[in-house]
Amino acid sequence: MMDLCRLQFHLLRVFAACVVLYHFNSHVTAAPVISSEVQAMMYLQKYGYMNESGSNSASLISEKAVRSAIKDFQRFAGLAETGELDNTTLNMMNMPRCGVRDKVGHSGSARRKKRYALQGSKWRVTDLTYRISKYPRRLKDKQKVDKEIAKAFKVWSDVTNLKFINTDKGRVHIDVRFEEGEHGDGERFDGPGRTLAHAFFPQYGGDAHFDDEEKWTINQYYGTNLFQVAAHEFGHSLGLSHSDVKASLMAPFYRGYEPSFNLDEDDILGIQALYGRPRKEVAPPTPGYRPHATPDYSDGSPDLCQDSAFNAATTTEDGKTYVFKGDYYWEIKQNGISDGYPRKISEDWGGLPGNVDAALTWTNGKTFFFKKNEYWRFRNKKMDSGYPKAISVGFEGIPNNIDAAFVWSGNGKTYFLKGSSYWRFDSRSEPPVSSRYPQSISNWEGLPNNIDAALQWVNQKTYFFKGRSYYRFNDRLFSVDKADPPYPRSTSVWWFDCKAQSSNEDLTKASLNGEKNIPFTSVVRTTSHHPPKFL
C-alpha cells in the first residue's frame, strides 16, 4: 500500500482540484475503473465508509482511519477483513451495484452487527401510488415492463400491509424512470456497468431511477435483471438502507439473475420494522348473538372459561393463533375460542409433548416450542426432523425452564422471559445473547414478573399473559397501555368470549383488574363479542 504521506499528498491534490459533495440519500459511481489508492479512497468516502469534509480543503486522513474504512467495506462486501487494499477488494469496488451509499450517517468508528439498516424515514400511509413515467428504450414491450415493476413492488407488499397502486392520474408517491447520464437530480449515471440505479428515501420523495444504458432483461441470465434491481431500489424508496448481510436483497452489490429469488429473513425483518407484519383479512364480529357449539368436557379437558390461565401462545405462519395448556390446545379468533376446541396436542402436533413452557413463531414461518431443557421446531403443525434439541445448543445463552418467548415488533429480535429476568436473542450476532443480559423485566414498564405467555396479535400489539389476566404493551412508548378499563384485564372475558356473572358486578370488576381467587363459577361462555380494538 502507498505510504501514508504519499497517500495524503495525492488526496490533497484531488480534493484541491475538485471538491465533490454527495447527498447522503443517493449516489452514483464514478465512471473510471477504480484501480488506484486515491480512487479507492474516493469510493469509500462516496459510499459512507469515510467522513466527508465540509470545507473546501481536504483534511489529513490517518492510516488507522483508512484501514478501518477498508475493513468496513470488506465486511459489508463479505470479504476477509484485512484492512489492505488488495486486488480482491479493488475488484469488488468495480462490481455493478446500487448507487445509494452503504453507510447512512456513518461515523467512521461505528461498527454494527450484520443486519438490515433503516434510513430513518418511512411513508405515513400504506396505500402507495406509482407510475413508470419513462420506459427503458431497449425493452419494447411496455406490458412486460409493467409486470416486472409490479412484481418488484409485490415483493414488499407480500410481507407487510403496504399496497401499491399503478396510476396515470395526478401526483404519485414513487415515480419510476429510465434515464441516461445527467437526468436532472444531480446524480449522473455512468453508462453500462458499475452504477445500475438509485432511489430516494421517503423523506426525499421515494422516486427510483434506472440507468437506461444498462441492458435490462427479463428472466434471462445475460444483461441486468430488471425485477431484482427494481425490488432492491424500491426497498430504498420505502426507507431501507443497505444491509451487510450478503444474502439479503438489500445488499448493495448486484449478484446476477436468480430464477428462484426469495426475500432473505433480514429483508423481511427490516421492512416489518418499518411497516409491521401483514394483517390477515378478518371479518368484523357479527353484531348481536352467535351461538357457540357447546364443548364436551366429559374427557376431563380444561374449560378456559373456568380457569383462563394457560402455558403458551403463538400465531403460526398460516395466521392462526393458538394457546396451549396441559395436554390441550385451542384456536383463538377475534370473536373468542373457535368451535371444536379444546383438542389434544398429541392428535394434531405429532411429536410435541404436553405442558410446554413457551412458544413463538419466527418470520420464516418456523414455530418453536420450549419445555424444560429442550425445544421442538414445527412449520404449522408438522414437526421438522431431528427434534427435540437442547436449548443450550440451538439457543445458546438462553436458560432452561423459561416462562415465555416472543418476537418483538419493535426490533424484530427474539425475547425470552423467566421469573424477573429477560434475555434478548439474535441468531445473527456472535454471541447471540449479549453479555448485558439477563436484565430485569421491570425495564418493560408496567409488566409483572413470572409472565406465562406472550404474542403479537393481528392488530400488531404485543400481549403478555399472567394467570387469568393479560396486559397490552405499547411497543412505541415501551410501556403497558393506559386504557379504560385499565390493564391487566380478564383473559376469559376479553379473549375467550366468556362473561363474568354477578348481580352486583363485583366479579366483573375484580376480573377486569386482574384479581385472583375468582370463583370458577363466576364466568360462563357467552354470545356477546368484544371488537378487536378493545383487546
Secondary structure as GFF3:
##gff-version 3
##sequence-region A 1 535
A	DSSP	alpha_helix	4	17	.	.	.	ID=ss1
A	DSSP	alpha_helix	37	46	.	.	.	ID=ss2
A	DSSP	alpha_helix	63	77	.	.	.	ID=ss3
A	DSSP	alpha_helix	87	93	.	.	.	ID=ss4
A	DSSP	beta_strand	97	98	.	.	.	ID=ss5
A	DSSP	beta_strand	127	134	.	.	.	ID=ss6
A	DSSP	alpha_helix	142	157	.	.	.	ID=ss7
A	DSSP	beta_strand	163	166	.	.	.	ID=ss8
A	DSSP	beta_strand	174	179	.	.	.	ID=ss9
A	DSSP	beta_strand	195	199	.	.	.	ID=ss10
A	DSSP	three_ten_helix	202	204	.	.	.	ID=ss11
A	DSSP	beta_strand	208	211	.	.	.	ID=ss12
A	DSSP	beta_strand	216	217	.	.	.	ID=ss13
A	DSSP	beta_strand	224	225	.	.	.	ID=ss14
A	DSSP	alpha_helix	226	238	.	.	.	ID=ss15
A	DSSP	alpha_helix	265	275	.	.	.	ID=ss16
A	DSSP	beta_strand	312	315	.	.	.	ID=ss17
A	DSSP	beta_strand	321	325	.	.	.	ID=ss18
A	DSSP	beta_strand	328	333	.	.	.	ID=ss19
A	DSSP	beta_strand	336	337	.	.	.	ID=ss20
A	DSSP	beta_strand	343	344	.	.	.	ID=ss21
A	DSSP	alpha_helix	345	348	.	.	.	ID=ss22
A	DSSP	beta_strand	358	361	.	.	.	ID=ss23
A	DSSP	beta_strand	366	371	.	.	.	ID=ss24
A	DSSP	beta_strand	374	379	.	.	.	ID=ss25
A	DSSP	beta_strand	382	383	.	.	.	ID=ss26
A	DSSP	beta_strand	389	390	.	.	.	ID=ss27
A	DSSP	alpha_helix	391	394	.	.	.	ID=ss28
A	DSSP	beta_strand	404	407	.	.	.	ID=ss29
A	DSSP	beta_strand	414	418	.	.	.	ID=ss30
A	DSSP	beta_strand	421	425	.	.	.	ID=ss31
A	DSSP	beta_strand	439	440	.	.	.	ID=ss32
A	DSSP	three_ten_helix	441	443	.	.	.	ID=ss33
A	DSSP	beta_strand	453	456	.	.	.	ID=ss34
A	DSSP	beta_strand	462	466	.	.	.	ID=ss35
A	DSSP	beta_strand	469	474	.	.	.	ID=ss36
A	DSSP	beta_strand	479	480	.	.	.	ID=ss37
A	DSSP	beta_strand	489	490	.	.	.	ID=ss38
A	DSSP	alpha_helix	491	494	.	.	.	ID=ss39
A	DSSP	beta_strand	498	500	.	.	.	ID=ss40
A	DSSP	alpha_helix	506	512	.	.	.	ID=ss41
A	DSSP	three_ten_helix	520	522	.	.	.	ID=ss42
A	DSSP	beta_strand	523	525	.	.	.	ID=ss43
A	DSSP	three_ten_helix	532	534	.	.	.	ID=ss44
###
